[in-house]
Structure formats: structure tokens, C-alpha cells
């Protein structure tokens, strides 16, 4: 995985609002993202993915564009929510389409928008991330949030609410599937190490649940 050059904080790239005494673009973005109140894809998920991205970065000697990573974390699922979602448009693609509309008025540096779009488009576990290292790291961070105890909590919290978790039995089947498939979707060494631990957490939960429900017969 190639590293990219560190982005220098140029005065002309800073938020005009901040210079005028208003909120920085990061503060404005956090305020925007708090509207997404969802048990699985809401604001706390965005925070976890951003923090996990930083954990993965710290494990290897690379330089990244922190601004693009931060912006991506707090808009990457916007396309899944009203009034932004569109029928027959995958939410990652829609979120990437919205990047300019959301970020530009906040004062986000325009030259960084292409990287944000690359990161957002490839964030889901079934997607192949783009070449920039930020996109690969962010992809792994989002995948890891579908694994382990937190992944189980996210999926169970949406039973009967989301299309892929219509009932408990199908949600448990999805947890089992994710335990088997998601480790192979991780690209970074640190992500793979964390994924191995989280896979064991998922397997332990599935095994305990099977024991307590006559192998899911009375689930």
C-alpha cells in the first residue's frame, strides 16, 4: 500500500468562517452529522470509524490527509437518509455525490473533495476501495465496525427496521456470515489483527447462543 504525501495546512485552505469568528468546517460538520439518529448508521458509528481509522494509521509509518479522513467519516452514510437518499442509487455513491453540496458551504478545502469522494465510495465491506491509502484505511475501519461485540450490537439494534435484518433469525444468520466473510475483506495488517480478535468475539457469541437455543431451534 503506497503512502501519500502529507498535506500541509495552507492559510488559503482554512475555513473562512473560522477567520471571521464563526465555526470551523469541522465544527459545522459535526453539527450536521448529529442529525443522523440511527442505532447502527448514526453519529456514534461515524465517531467509531474515525477513531478506528486513526488506530490503523498509527500502526504503520504513513502520512495521510487527516482533513479528508475526518470529512469522510461524518458524511459517508448521509446518502442512506432522508432527504438525501435516492431510489436505485447505492448509499455510498449518493454520499459521494453529496460531498460538494455538504462540505463546500462549511469551508472545506475544495482541492480535497476528490479524495473524500474516493474514500466514501469504497467504504462498504462489499466494495473495493480506491488506491489512496486513506480509502483503504477507511474501508477497513468501517468493516471492523461490523465485527466483534460492536458489530453484533449494530445488527441486532436494527432488527425489523432495516431490509437486511427483517427478523432475529435472519439477523443471526447475517452475524454468522459476517464472522466468516469480513476478515477476508480487510487490507491492512493492523486491521486484520483486530479483525481476528473480533471474529473470535462473534464466534463465541454464536456458539453460546446456539447452546442456549437448541442450535437456534427456539430462537
N, C-alpha and C positions, 0 to 999 in steps of 0.2 A: 504494500500500500504506500503510494507516494505521499510525502509531506508537501504542504503548500507553504508559500512564503507567509510570514507573519504580516498582518495588516497593521500599518502604522496609523495611529489616531491623528488624522489631519484636521486642523482647525476648521477647514471648509466643510468637512464631513459631519461636524457636530450639529446637534439639533438647534435650529434657530429659536425654537420656543424656550429652550434652556437658557440661551444667551439673553433672552428677553425676560427672564424671570419666571417662565412657565414651566410645566413639567417636561422632563426629558422624554425622548421617544420610548425608553424602556418603561418609565412610569406610566406613560399613556397606554402602552401595550398591555401592561399588567392590568390596568383598569378595564381595558377592552376584554381581555381574556376571562375575567371573573364572571362575565355574563353566561358562560357555558357551564351550566349546572347540571352535570350528568354523573351518575355514580361510577362510570367506567372511563368516559372520554372527557371528563371535565377538567377544571383548573388544576386540581391536585395531581392528575395524571401528567399535565404539562410540566409541573414543577418536578415531578419524579424523573421524567425523561430528560429534562435539562440537567438535573443533578447527576444522573447516571452517565450522561454524555461527558460531563466533567471528570467523573471517575475513570472512564475509559481513556480519556485524553491523558490523565495523569500517569497512566500505566505505561506510556510509550513516549519517547522523545520526539514529539512532533509539535509544530506550531499550527494554529488554526485561527479561523476568523470567528472570534467569540461573538461578535455582533450578529453575524448570520445565524449562528447556532442558537442564540437566545431568541431571536425573532422567529426562527422556525419552530422552536419549542412551543411558543404561545399562539401560533396560528395554524399548526399542522392539521388540526381536526376541524377547523372552522367550517369547512365545506360540508360537514356532516350535519350542520344545524341550520334551522331557520333563522334568519331569512336568506341564508347564503347558499344552501344546498340546491342542486338542480337534479331533476329526474334524469336517469340514464347517464349521469356524469359521476364517475368514481370520486369519492370524497377527497382523496389525496390530490387528484388532478384539479378539482374545484378549489381546494385550499391554495394550490399553487397559482391558479388564475387570480385569486383574490389578494395575493401578496402586495401588489402595487396599490390596489384600492385601500387596503387596510393600513399599510406601513408608510406610504409616502406622505399623507397628511400629518403624520406624527413626527416627521423629520428624519425618518430612517435614511441612511445614505443610499442614494439611487444606484450607485455602482455595485452595491452588494445584493441587489434584488435577484439577479440571475442565479447566484449561489443559493439564496433562500429557496427559489423555485426548485432547483435541483434537489436540495435536501428534502423538501416537503413531498415532492412527487414520489420519492423512493423510500418513504419511511415505513410502510407497512411490511409485515413479515413475508407476504407473498410477492413483494416487489424486489427487483434487482436494483440496488442503489446505484446512483451515478458515480462517476470516477472520483470527484473531490473527496478527500479524506473526511471532511465534515459530514458528507452524506452517508458514508459508510458507518461512521461512529454513531450518528443519529439513528440510523436504521437499527443497529444493534441495541441501542438504548431503548428504543420503542419495542423491539421484540422481547427484551428482558422484562418489560413491564407486563407482558402476557404470561410470564413464567413465575414459578415459585408461589409462595403464600399470597403475594400481591396479585399475581395473575389469577389465581383461584378466586380471590375476593372480587376482582373486577368482573369476572364472568358470572359468578353467582349473583352479583348485585343487579344484573340485567335480565334475570330470568323472567320471561313473559313480557319483556319490554323491547328487546332487540330481535331482529329476524333470526340471527344465528343462535339465540338462546331462548327458544319458544317455551321450553319447559325444563324441569330439573333433569330428567333422564338424558335429553339431548345436550344439555349443558355439561353434564358429567362426561358424556362421550367426547365432547369438544375438549375438555380438560385433558382427557387421556390422549387425544390426538395431538394436542399441543405439546404435551410432555414428550411424545415420540418424535415429532417433526421439527419443533422450533430450534432445538440445539443445532441442527444442521443448517439453519438459516443465519447463524452468527458468523461474522467475518473476522473480528478482532480476537487476538489471543486472550485478552482480559475478558472480553465478552463471553468467550467460550468457557473460560474458567468459572465465571459467575453463573453461566447457563447450566453447567454441570451440577452445581450446588442446587440451583433452583429446580432442575429436573428431579433430583432426589427428593426435594420437598413435595413436589407434585405426586411422585410415585408413592411416597409414604402416605399421603392423604388418600389417594385412590385405593391403596391396599387396605387401609384402615376402614374406609367407607365400605369396601366390598365385604370385609369381615362382619361389619355391623348391620349389613342389609341383605344377608344371604346371597352374596355375589350380585348385588343390585336388584334382586328379585322383589324386595319390599321397599324399594327406594321411593 
